[in-house]
Amino acid sequence: MKIAIASGKGGTGKTTLSTNLASFLAESNNVVLTDLDVEEPNSGLFLKSELLHQEDKHKMIPVWDSTACTLCGNCQQVCNYHAVLRILDDIMVFPELCHSCYACSELCPTNSLPMQAKKMGELRHFKTPKFDFIESRLIIGEEQAVPLIKQTLDYIDTNFTDDYIKIFDSPPGTSCPVIEATKDADLVILITEPTPFGFNDLKLAIDTMYELKKSFAVVINRYGIGNKDVDNYCDKKNIPIIARIPNDRKIAELYSNGELLYDKIVEVKQQLESVSNYINTLK
């Protein structure tokens, strides 16, 4: 089963829920946790793990070969992302804009834009005492997260069988990286906070899940602050709230020290049991 932990905004508790839920479920299941927030992965800060495998990840970028090029301009016309431009007697390629769609290369009549591999990031496979942990990280200056997220998900599908519970710590927001991280999930858990800001961005995330036709549920973090807008909205829309993690200074202290919560705070473990029970109803 694939479970994505997402939210409409950053800082709501995706990593807190992902790491603690993975550890909790691993007590009785095969679990692999994957940090798909490749621009700023931080799940590993809360896990004691040993590196098992590391590999570079690449995307394919066209490189102009001027020897046979007739400067027909076809490459510029077929590129939807303006990554290839003809300027006077030169063809300029902008790797930051390229989506590796191969259109310019495949449709070039003189084969003047061969595709070459360009490193975009790294994937690391760790082993914790309870479960496997995968982390991918973009290199500095790389702008597109989606290709690395896709290759990371391919690694998971290749190396872990269907008897694993696969938990994805997703990027924040509702843009392309989130779509890529959640599109194949069996369940998306949207974590939010009971504040006007959290409520506003939760609605954006909910609209995104409706558009993707995904099964989803809500977890409220820092429950006890703010107001009841999230509760009332979910009740009105018949959206299940499967856990409410309390606002507790002890939680903040443990988090700040890079420690897990569920084995130290009874209320957190109870809420994770509620999440686990909901997941079991979907199997």
KOLPA-377915 format. One line per 8 residues: their letters; for each residue x, y, z of C-alpha. Coordinates in nm, 3 decimals. Example, Ala and Ser with C-alpha at 12.3 -4.5 7.8 and 13.67 -1.06 7.14 Angstrom:
! KOLPA-377915
as = 1.230:-0.450:0.780 | 1.367:-0.106:0.714
***
This chain:
! KOLPA-377915
mkiaiasg = 0.000:0.000:0.000 | 0.125:0.346:-0.092 | 0.053:0.626:0.155 | 0.153:0.985:0.079 | 0.176:1.242:0.358 | 0.105:1.584:0.207 | -0.017:1.932:0.295 | -0.108:2.261:0.135
kggtgktt = 0.177:2.443:0.305 | 0.512:2.379:0.468 | 0.568:2.342:0.839 | 0.247:2.159:0.924 | 0.410:1.834:1.036 | 0.451:1.608:0.731 | 0.791:1.485:0.839 | 0.679:1.445:1.201
lstnlasf = 0.387:1.228:1.092 | 0.585:1.039:0.827 | 0.874:0.935:1.050 | 0.660:0.848:1.351 | 0.398:0.662:1.146 | 0.668:0.463:0.965 | 0.831:0.366:1.293 | 0.498:0.276:1.450
laesnnvv = 0.375:0.066:1.157 | 0.714:-0.107:1.125 | 0.653:-0.278:1.459 | 0.416:-0.515:1.281 | 0.462:-0.454:0.904 | 0.725:-0.431:0.633 | 0.771:-0.057:0.582 | 0.975:0.167:0.355
ltdldvee = 0.977:0.542:0.417 | 1.075:0.772:0.129 | 1.151:1.142:0.160 | 1.026:1.292:-0.167 | 1.078:1.652:-0.060 | 1.391:1.641:-0.271 | 1.462:2.014:-0.247 | 1.491:1.996:0.131
pnsglflk = 1.474:1.636:0.262 | 1.484:1.618:0.642 | 1.328:1.286:0.748 | 1.676:1.148:0.802 | 1.734:1.395:1.086 | 1.497:1.190:1.302 | 1.623:0.843:1.213 | 1.925:0.643:1.324
sellhqed = 2.026:0.468:1.004 | 2.307:0.300:0.814 | 2.380:0.380:0.449 | 2.333:0.075:0.226 | 2.340:0.222:-0.124 | 2.400:0.552:-0.301 | 2.367:0.647:-0.666 | 2.368:0.958:-0.882
khkmipvw = 2.052:1.047:-1.068 | 2.055:1.209:-1.412 | 1.820:1.371:-1.657 | 1.869:1.387:-2.032 | 1.948:1.726:-2.187 | 2.002:1.808:-2.558 | 2.347:1.930:-2.663 | 2.383:2.118:-2.989
dstactlc = 2.612:1.971:-3.255 | 2.673:2.249:-3.505 | 2.850:2.038:-3.768 | 2.539:1.919:-3.953 | 2.284:2.173:-3.827 | 2.106:2.373:-4.098 | 1.954:2.622:-3.849 | 1.605:2.530:-3.967
gncqqvcn = 1.459:2.634:-3.630 | 1.243:2.324:-3.596 | 1.381:2.256:-3.247 | 1.263:2.595:-3.126 | 0.917:2.542:-3.272 | 0.857:2.202:-3.109 | 0.986:2.294:-2.762 | 0.692:2.381:-2.538
yhavlril = 0.919:2.499:-2.259 | 1.136:2.750:-2.453 | 1.446:2.553:-2.358 | 1.586:2.561:-2.713 | 1.624:2.888:-2.905 | 1.776:2.982:-3.238 | 1.962:3.312:-3.207 | 2.123:3.419:-3.534
ddimvfpe = 2.367:3.139:-3.625 | 2.353:2.958:-3.290 | 2.119:2.714:-3.119 | 2.109:2.781:-2.746 | 1.996:2.517:-2.496 | 1.879:2.616:-2.148 | 1.906:2.303:-1.927 | 1.710:2.464:-1.641
lchscyac = 1.402:2.487:-1.864 | 1.437:2.148:-2.033 | 1.183:1.880:-1.939 | 1.368:1.596:-2.116 | 1.077:1.533:-2.351 | 1.315:1.447:-2.641 | 1.100:1.642:-2.893 | 1.381:1.865:-3.019
selcptns = 1.621:1.572:-3.046 | 1.387:1.320:-3.207 | 1.238:1.570:-3.453 | 1.566:1.729:-3.562 | 1.609:1.645:-3.934 | 1.989:1.644:-3.906 | 2.024:1.479:-3.562 | 2.202:1.788:-3.434
lpmqakkm = 2.063:1.774:-3.079 | 2.176:1.444:-2.925 | 2.063:1.388:-2.566 | 2.326:1.364:-2.294 | 2.300:1.275:-1.926 | 2.329:1.558:-1.674 | 2.346:1.490:-1.301 | 2.051:1.637:-1.113
gelrhfkt = 2.078:1.477:-0.771 | 2.154:1.175:-0.555 | 1.953:0.888:-0.411 | 2.052:0.721:-0.083 | 1.913:0.398:0.061 | 1.943:0.358:0.437 | 1.849:0.086:0.683 | 1.710:0.179:1.024
pkfdfies = 1.662:-0.077:1.302 | 1.298:-0.118:1.195 | 1.256:-0.026:0.830 | 1.414:0.091:0.504 | 1.454:0.462:0.438 | 1.510:0.624:0.098 | 1.617:0.985:0.053 | 1.675:1.180:-0.268
rliigeeq = 1.830:1.525:-0.284 | 1.862:1.773:-0.572 | 2.203:1.922:-0.629 | 2.240:2.295:-0.562 | 2.115:2.502:-0.853 | 1.889:2.231:-0.997 | 1.539:2.371:-1.040 | 1.315:2.078:-1.134
avplikqt = 1.212:1.836:-0.863 | 0.971:1.621:-1.065 | 1.229:1.413:-1.262 | 1.410:1.316:-0.942 | 1.086:1.234:-0.762 | 0.982:1.012:-1.055 | 1.313:0.825:-1.057 | 1.294:0.780:-0.680
ldyidtnf = 0.946:0.629:-0.706 | 1.075:0.397:-0.981 | 1.350:0.283:-0.742 | 1.088:0.204:-0.477 | 0.873:0.004:-0.718 | 1.175:-0.190:-0.841 | 1.325:-0.276:-0.503 | 1.024:-0.324:-0.275
tddyikif = 0.742:-0.571:-0.326 | 0.371:-0.514:-0.274 | 0.379:-0.656:0.079 | 0.551:-0.335:0.195 | 0.368:-0.033:0.326 | 0.528:0.250:0.130 | 0.513:0.589:0.301 | 0.599:0.902:0.104
dsppgtsc = 0.699:1.222:0.284 | 0.580:1.457:0.009 | 0.682:1.812:-0.084 | 0.466:2.098:0.046 | 0.213:2.290:-0.158 | -0.004:2.186:-0.452 | 0.232:2.224:-0.749 | 0.391:1.970:-0.985
pvieatkd = 0.620:1.799:-0.728 | 0.318:1.720:-0.508 | 0.123:1.586:-0.806 | 0.411:1.353:-0.894 | 0.452:1.237:-0.533 | 0.083:1.159:-0.477 | -0.056:1.053:-0.815 | -0.004:0.679:-0.758
adlvilit = -0.079:0.675:-0.384 | -0.358:0.454:-0.252 | -0.420:0.704:0.028 | -0.313:1.066:0.074 | -0.304:1.192:0.431 | -0.332:1.571:0.440 | -0.185:1.714:0.758 | -0.279:2.064:0.862
eptpfgfn = -0.291:2.297:1.161 | -0.608:2.461:1.300 | -0.517:2.817:1.201 | -0.660:3.043:0.928 | -0.340:2.999:0.724 | -0.344:2.621:0.766 | -0.715:2.602:0.685 | -0.675:2.810:0.368
dlklaidt = -0.397:2.591:0.232 | -0.573:2.272:0.337 | -0.864:2.366:0.113 | -0.622:2.408:-0.178 | -0.478:2.063:-0.107 | -0.826:1.912:-0.082 | -0.926:2.063:-0.416 | -0.610:1.912:-0.566
myelkksf = -0.696:1.567:-0.433 | -1.050:1.596:-0.572 | -0.900:1.687:-0.911 | -0.670:1.382:-0.895 | -0.958:1.165:-0.773 | -0.747:1.042:-0.483 | -0.867:0.881:-0.162 | -0.763:1.111:0.121
avvinryg = -0.808:1.187:0.489 | -0.702:1.467:0.724 | -0.479:1.479:1.030 | -0.481:1.794:1.243 | -0.149:1.879:1.406 | -0.104:2.118:1.700 | -0.466:2.053:1.791 | -0.587:2.296:2.053
ignkdvdn = -0.461:2.620:1.902 | -0.649:2.836:1.655 | -1.013:2.759:1.589 | -1.255:2.488:1.473 | -1.271:2.586:1.106 | -1.092:2.270:0.991 | -1.321:2.045:1.198 | -1.634:2.220:1.073
ycdkknip = -1.524:2.217:0.709 | -1.431:1.848:0.710 | -1.758:1.761:0.886 | -1.955:1.955:0.626 | -1.769:1.790:0.337 | -1.774:1.439:0.495 | -1.393:1.430:0.496 | -1.258:1.190:0.761
iiaripnd = -1.033:1.340:1.028 | -0.835:1.034:1.134 | -0.611:1.189:1.403 | -0.566:1.500:1.611 | -0.212:1.546:1.741 | -0.220:1.776:2.045 | -0.035:2.103:2.078 | 0.219:2.013:2.347
rkiaelys = 0.543:2.180:2.449 | 0.699:1.837:2.509 | 0.637:1.749:2.144 | 0.817:2.065:2.033 | 1.113:1.988:2.260 | 1.149:1.631:2.132 | 1.116:1.745:1.771 | 1.380:2.013:1.821
ngellydk = 1.617:1.744:1.950 | 1.555:1.522:1.645 | 1.367:1.258:1.843 | 1.059:1.052:1.759 | 0.741:1.115:1.957 | 0.515:0.811:1.965 | 0.732:0.606:2.201 | 0.754:0.891:2.452
ivevkqql = 0.413:1.061:2.441 | 0.106:0.843:2.497 | -0.133:1.080:2.318 | 0.075:1.070:2.000 | 0.084:0.690:2.000 | -0.294:0.682:2.042 | -0.339:0.908:1.741 | -0.107:0.691:1.532
esvsnyin = -0.314:0.389:1.631 | -0.616:0.575:1.494 | -0.433:0.636:1.166 | -0.329:0.271:1.152 | -0.685:0.154:1.210 | -0.807:0.373:0.925 | -0.539:0.238:0.692 | -0.641:-0.118:0.780
tlk = -0.997:-0.046:0.671 | -0.866:0.032:0.321 | -0.658:-0.282:0.271
***
